[in-house]
Amino acid sequence: MGNYDNVISYSEVKGYWRPLEGANPYDGEIGNVSSGTECKMEFRCQLQRVDAVKTIIKAIHPYEEPIINVIPLL
């Protein structure tokens, strides 16, 4: 962005989840609340690359349902 690339920040967060019937959890058991330390990553990309970035994240992320928030910057 601008005169920079490879701009990223991350923080360790505490996450909670409960897999429901039909889920294939990476961690935890169906019906039970689990918790763990997770890494939250934030980075920027060009708008026209959002779909490609989401595809890459889903291909390499170990969770069945990674949380991906796309927030346009004006």
N, CA, C and O atoms as a GROMACS GRO file, in nm:
protein
  296
    1MET      N    1   0.086  -0.115   0.000
    1MET     CA    2   0.000   0.000   0.000
    1MET      C    3   0.091   0.122   0.000
    1MET      O    4   0.183   0.132   0.081
    2GLY      N    5   0.066   0.212  -0.089
    2GLY     CA    6   0.155   0.325  -0.101
    2GLY      C    7   0.293   0.277  -0.144
    2GLY      O    8   0.306   0.206  -0.243
    3ASN      N    9   0.393   0.314  -0.070
    3ASN     CA   10   0.530   0.272  -0.099
    3ASN      C   11   0.575   0.153  -0.014
    3ASN      O   12   0.694   0.132   0.006
    4TYR      N   13   0.478   0.075   0.037
    4TYR     CA   14   0.509  -0.042   0.120
    4TYR      C   15   0.432  -0.163   0.070
    4TYR      O   16   0.323  -0.151   0.014
    5ASP      N   17   0.491  -0.280   0.092
    5ASP     CA   18   0.416  -0.404   0.072
    5ASP      C   19   0.447  -0.496   0.189
    5ASP      O   20   0.526  -0.460   0.277
    6ASN      N   21   0.387  -0.614   0.190
    6ASN     CA   22   0.406  -0.710   0.298
    6ASN      C   23   0.376  -0.649   0.435
    6ASN      O   24   0.447  -0.675   0.532
    7VAL      N   25   0.271  -0.567   0.442
    7VAL     CA   26   0.232  -0.502   0.567
    7VAL      C   27   0.135  -0.594   0.640
    7VAL      O   28   0.030  -0.629   0.587
    8ILE      N   29   0.170  -0.632   0.762
    8ILE     CA   30   0.087  -0.724   0.840
    8ILE      C   31   0.106  -0.697   0.988
    8ILE      O   32   0.214  -0.654   1.030
    9SER      N   33   0.003  -0.721   1.065
    9SER     CA   34   0.016  -0.719   1.211
    9SER      C   35  -0.058  -0.841   1.264
    9SER      O   36  -0.149  -0.894   1.199
   10TYR      N   37  -0.017  -0.886   1.382
   10TYR     CA   38  -0.085  -1.000   1.441
   10TYR      C   39  -0.086  -0.984   1.592
   10TYR      O   40  -0.004  -0.912   1.649
   11SER      N   41  -0.180  -1.052   1.655
   11SER     CA   42  -0.186  -1.053   1.800
   11SER      C   43  -0.241  -1.188   1.845
   11SER      O   44  -0.320  -1.251   1.774
   12GLU      N   45  -0.198  -1.230   1.962
   12GLU     CA   46  -0.252  -1.354   2.019
   12GLU      C   47  -0.381  -1.319   2.091
   12GLU      O   48  -0.387  -1.222   2.166
   13VAL      N   49  -0.485  -1.398   2.067
   13VAL     CA   50  -0.615  -1.377   2.129
   13VAL      C   51  -0.665  -1.509   2.187
   13VAL      O   52  -0.618  -1.616   2.149
   14LYS      N   53  -0.758  -1.500   2.279
   14LYS     CA   54  -0.822  -1.618   2.336
   14LYS      C   55  -0.950  -1.641   2.257
   14LYS      O   56  -1.034  -1.551   2.247
   15GLY      N   57  -0.967  -1.760   2.201
   15GLY     CA   58  -1.085  -1.791   2.121
   15GLY      C   59  -1.169  -1.900   2.187
   15GLY      O   60  -1.116  -1.986   2.257
   16TYR      N   61  -1.299  -1.896   2.164
   16TYR     CA   62  -1.393  -1.996   2.215
   16TYR      C   63  -1.480  -2.044   2.099
   16TYR      O   64  -1.513  -1.965   2.011
   17TRP      N   65  -1.516  -2.172   2.098
   17TRP     CA   66  -1.601  -2.225   1.992
   17TRP      C   67  -1.668  -2.353   2.040
   17TRP      O   68  -1.618  -2.422   2.129
   18ARG      N   69  -1.783  -2.383   1.980
   18ARG     CA   70  -1.854  -2.509   2.006
   18ARG      C   71  -1.894  -2.568   1.872
   18ARG      O   72  -1.982  -2.514   1.805
   19PRO      N   73  -1.832  -2.676   1.832
   19PRO     CA   74  -1.870  -2.741   1.708
   19PRO      C   75  -2.011  -2.801   1.720
   19PRO      O   76  -2.044  -2.865   1.821
   20LEU      N   77  -2.092  -2.781   1.619
   20LEU     CA   78  -2.228  -2.836   1.616
   20LEU      C   79  -2.231  -2.962   1.531
   20LEU      O   80  -2.135  -2.994   1.461
   21GLU      N   81  -2.341  -3.034   1.538
   21GLU     CA   82  -2.358  -3.156   1.457
   21GLU      C   83  -2.327  -3.126   1.311
   21GLU      O   84  -2.370  -3.023   1.258
   22GLY      N   85  -2.254  -3.213   1.248
   22GLY     CA   86  -2.217  -3.196   1.108
   22GLY      C   87  -2.082  -3.128   1.090
   22GLY      O   88  -2.027  -3.127   0.980
   23ALA      N   89  -2.028  -3.072   1.200
   23ALA     CA   90  -1.897  -3.006   1.191
   23ALA      C   91  -1.786  -3.111   1.191
   23ALA      O   92  -1.804  -3.223   1.238
   24ASN      N   93  -1.672  -3.072   1.139
   24ASN     CA   94  -1.552  -3.156   1.141
   24ASN      C   95  -1.442  -3.071   1.207
   24ASN      O   96  -1.354  -3.019   1.138
   25PRO      N   97  -1.447  -3.059   1.341
   25PRO     CA   98  -1.357  -2.964   1.408
   25PRO      C   99  -1.211  -3.002   1.401
   25PRO      O  100  -1.174  -3.119   1.414
   26TYR      N  101  -1.128  -2.901   1.381
   26TYR     CA  102  -0.983  -2.917   1.388
   26TYR      C  103  -0.943  -2.947   1.532
   26TYR      O  104  -0.851  -3.025   1.557
   27ASP      N  105  -1.013  -2.884   1.626
   27ASP     CA  106  -0.986  -2.900   1.768
   27ASP      C  107  -1.119  -2.898   1.841
   27ASP      O  108  -1.210  -2.825   1.801
   28GLY      N  109  -1.133  -2.975   1.946
   28GLY     CA  110  -1.256  -2.978   2.023
   28GLY      C  111  -1.345  -3.093   1.981
   28GLY      O  112  -1.312  -3.171   1.892
   29GLU      N  113  -1.459  -3.102   2.050
   29GLU     CA  114  -1.554  -3.211   2.026
   29GLU      C  115  -1.693  -3.154   2.000
   29GLU      O  116  -1.728  -3.048   2.051
   30ILE      N  117  -1.770  -3.225   1.920
   30ILE     CA  118  -1.906  -3.185   1.887
   30ILE      C  119  -1.985  -3.161   2.016
   30ILE      O  120  -1.986  -3.246   2.105
   31GLY      N  121  -2.050  -3.046   2.025
   31GLY     CA  122  -2.136  -3.014   2.138
   31GLY      C  123  -2.066  -2.956   2.260
   31GLY      O  124  -2.133  -2.910   2.352
   32ASN      N  125  -1.933  -2.956   2.262
   32ASN     CA  126  -1.859  -2.905   2.378
   32ASN      C  127  -1.790  -2.773   2.344
   32ASN      O  128  -1.733  -2.757   2.237
   33VAL      N  129  -1.797  -2.678   2.439
   33VAL     CA  130  -1.728  -2.552   2.422
   33VAL      C  131  -1.579  -2.574   2.447
   33VAL      O  132  -1.540  -2.633   2.548
   34SER      N  133  -1.498  -2.527   2.356
   34SER     CA  134  -1.353  -2.537   2.368
   34SER      C  135  -1.294  -2.395   2.368
   34SER      O  136  -1.362  -2.299   2.331
   35SER      N  137  -1.170  -2.385   2.408
   35SER     CA  138  -1.102  -2.256   2.404
   35SER      C  139  -0.955  -2.280   2.374
   35SER      O  140  -0.903  -2.390   2.391
   36GLY      N  141  -0.890  -2.175   2.329
   36GLY     CA  142  -0.748  -2.185   2.301
   36GLY      C  143  -0.692  -2.052   2.257
   36GLY      O  144  -0.765  -1.957   2.230
   37THR      N  145  -0.561  -2.047   2.252
   37THR     CA  146  -0.493  -1.928   2.205
   37THR      C  147  -0.489  -1.932   2.052
   37THR      O  148  -0.452  -2.034   1.993
   38GLU      N  149  -0.527  -1.822   1.991
   38GLU     CA  150  -0.528  -1.813   1.846
   38GLU      C  151  -0.447  -1.692   1.802
   38GLU      O  152  -0.418  -1.604   1.882
   39CYS      N  153  -0.411  -1.689   1.677
   39CYS     CA  154  -0.337  -1.577   1.620
   39CYS      C  155  -0.432  -1.501   1.527
   39CYS      O  156  -0.479  -1.555   1.427
   40LYS      N  157  -0.458  -1.376   1.560
   40LYS     CA  158  -0.542  -1.289   1.476
   40LYS      C  159  -0.449  -1.208   1.388
   40LYS      O  160  -0.359  -1.139   1.436
   41MET      N  161  -0.472  -1.216   1.257
   41MET     CA  162  -0.386  -1.146   1.162
   41MET      C  163  -0.465  -1.038   1.089
   41MET      O  164  -0.581  -1.057   1.054
   42GLU      N  165  -0.400  -0.925   1.068
   42GLU     CA  166  -0.459  -0.816   0.993
   42GLU      C  167  -0.360  -0.772   0.887
   42GLU      O  168  -0.241  -0.754   0.914
   43PHE      N  169  -0.410  -0.757   0.766
   43PHE     CA  170  -0.324  -0.711   0.658
   43PHE      C  171  -0.407  -0.640   0.553
   43PHE      O  172  -0.530  -0.647   0.555
   44ARG      N  173  -0.341  -0.574   0.464
   44ARG     CA  174  -0.407  -0.500   0.358
   44ARG      C  175  -0.379  -0.565   0.223
   44ARG      O  176  -0.272  -0.621   0.200
   45CYS      N  177  -0.477  -0.556   0.136
   45CYS     CA  178  -0.456  -0.597  -0.003
   45CYS      C  179  -0.544  -0.510  -0.092
   45CYS      O  180  -0.637  -0.445  -0.045
   46GLN      N  181  -0.514  -0.511  -0.217
   46GLN     CA  182  -0.594  -0.435  -0.312
   46GLN      C  183  -0.730  -0.500  -0.327
   46GLN      O  184  -0.742  -0.623  -0.322
   47LEU      N  185  -0.833  -0.418  -0.346
   47LEU     CA  186  -0.970  -0.467  -0.354
   47LEU      C  187  -0.986  -0.577  -0.459
   47LEU      O  188  -1.057  -0.675  -0.435
   48GLN      N  189  -0.924  -0.563  -0.572
   48GLN     CA  190  -0.939  -0.662  -0.678
   48GLN      C  191  -0.874  -0.797  -0.643
   48GLN      O  192  -0.893  -0.895  -0.715
   49ARG      N  193  -0.798  -0.804  -0.534
   49ARG     CA  194  -0.733  -0.929  -0.494
   49ARG      C  195  -0.802  -0.997  -0.376
   49ARG      O  196  -0.756  -1.103  -0.331
   50VAL      N  197  -0.910  -0.940  -0.324
   50VAL     CA  198  -0.976  -0.994  -0.206
   50VAL      C  199  -1.020  -1.139  -0.227
   50VAL      O  200  -0.996  -1.223  -0.140
   51ASP      N  201  -1.084  -1.170  -0.338
   51ASP     CA  202  -1.131  -1.307  -0.362
   51ASP      C  203  -1.015  -1.406  -0.367
   51ASP      O  204  -1.026  -1.516  -0.312
   52ALA      N  205  -0.905  -1.369  -0.431
   52ALA     CA  206  -0.788  -1.457  -0.437
   52ALA      C  207  -0.728  -1.478  -0.298
   52ALA      O  208  -0.688  -1.589  -0.264
   53VAL      N  209  -0.722  -1.371  -0.219
   53VAL     CA  210  -0.667  -1.381  -0.083
   53VAL      C  211  -0.754  -1.473   0.002
   53VAL      O  212  -0.702  -1.557   0.075
   54LYS      N  213  -0.887  -1.458  -0.006
   54LYS     CA  214  -0.977  -1.545   0.069
   54LYS      C  215  -0.960  -1.691   0.029
   54LYS      O  216  -0.962  -1.779   0.115
   55THR      N  217  -0.942  -1.717  -0.098
   55THR     CA  218  -0.919  -1.854  -0.146
   55THR      C  219  -0.791  -1.912  -0.086
   55THR      O  220  -0.789  -2.028  -0.044
   56ILE      N  221  -0.686  -1.832  -0.083
   56ILE     CA  222  -0.559  -1.878  -0.027
   56ILE      C  223  -0.572  -1.906   0.122
   56ILE      O  224  -0.525  -2.009   0.171
   57ILE      N  225  -0.637  -1.815   0.195
   57ILE     CA  226  -0.655  -1.836   0.340
   57ILE      C  227  -0.729  -1.966   0.365
   57ILE      O  228  -0.688  -2.046   0.449
   58LYS      N  229  -0.839  -1.989   0.294
   58LYS     CA  230  -0.917  -2.112   0.314
   58LYS      C  231  -0.839  -2.237   0.279
   58LYS      O  232  -0.862  -2.343   0.338
   59ALA      N  233  -0.748  -2.227   0.183
   59ALA     CA  234  -0.669  -2.344   0.142
   59ALA      C  235  -0.564  -2.382   0.245
   59ALA      O  236  -0.531  -2.500   0.259
   60ILE      N  237  -0.510  -2.283   0.318
   60ILE     CA  238  -0.400  -2.314   0.410
   60ILE      C  239  -0.440  -2.310   0.557
   60ILE      O  240  -0.365  -2.358   0.642
   61HIS      N  241  -0.555  -2.255   0.589
   61HIS     CA  242  -0.597  -2.243   0.729
   61HIS      C  243  -0.642  -2.379   0.780
   61HIS      O  244  -0.715  -2.449   0.710
   62PRO      N  245  -0.601  -2.418   0.902
   62PRO     CA  246  -0.639  -2.550   0.952
   62PRO      C  247  -0.785  -2.561   0.996
   62PRO      O  248  -0.838  -2.672   1.003
   63TYR      N  249  -0.851  -2.450   1.025
   63TYR     CA  250  -0.989  -2.457   1.074
   63TYR      C  251  -1.086  -2.482   0.959
   63TYR      O  252  -1.063  -2.439   0.846
   64GLU      N  253  -1.193  -2.551   0.991
   64GLU     CA  254  -1.298  -2.578   0.893
   64GLU      C  255  -1.365  -2.448   0.846
   64GLU      O  256  -1.399  -2.435   0.729
   65GLU      N  257  -1.383  -2.353   0.938
   65GLU     CA  258  -1.449  -2.226   0.909
   65GLU      C  259  -1.364  -2.110   0.959
   65GLU      O  260  -1.391  -2.056   1.066
   66PRO      N  261  -1.259  -2.070   0.884
   66PRO     CA  262  -1.181  -1.955   0.932
   66PRO      C  263  -1.266  -1.828   0.927
   66PRO      O  264  -1.348  -1.810   0.837
   67ILE      N  265  -1.244  -1.740   1.024
   67ILE     CA  266  -1.315  -1.612   1.026
   67ILE      C  267  -1.236  -1.514   0.941
   67ILE      O  268  -1.119  -1.486   0.969
   68ILE      N  269  -1.301  -1.461   0.838
   68ILE     CA  270  -1.238  -1.366   0.748
   68ILE      C  271  -1.328  -1.243   0.742
   68ILE      O  272  -1.442  -1.250   0.696
   69ASN      N  273  -1.275  -1.131   0.788
   69ASN     CA  274  -1.347  -1.004   0.781
   69ASN      C  275  -1.280  -0.917   0.676
   69ASN      O  276  -1.159  -0.895   0.681
   70VAL      N  277  -1.358  -0.868   0.581
   70VAL     CA  278  -1.306  -0.778   0.479
   70VAL      C  279  -1.363  -0.640   0.509
   70VAL      O  280  -1.484  -0.619   0.505
   71ILE      N  281  -1.273  -0.546   0.540
   71ILE     CA  282  -1.315  -0.412   0.579
   71ILE      C  283  -1.255  -0.313   0.480
   71ILE      O  284  -1.134  -0.289   0.484
   72PRO      N  285  -1.335  -0.255   0.391
   72PRO     CA  286  -1.282  -0.159   0.294
   72PRO      C  287  -1.231  -0.033   0.365
   72PRO      O  288  -1.295   0.018   0.457
   73LEU      N  289  -1.118   0.015   0.321
   73LEU     CA  290  -1.063   0.141   0.372
   73LEU      C  291  -1.088   0.248   0.267
   73LEU      O  292  -1.052   0.232   0.151
   74LEU      N  293  -1.148   0.355   0.310
   74LEU     CA  294  -1.180   0.464   0.216
   74LEU      C  295  -1.076   0.573   0.222
   74LEU      O  296  -1.087   0.672   0.150
   0.00000   0.00000   0.00000
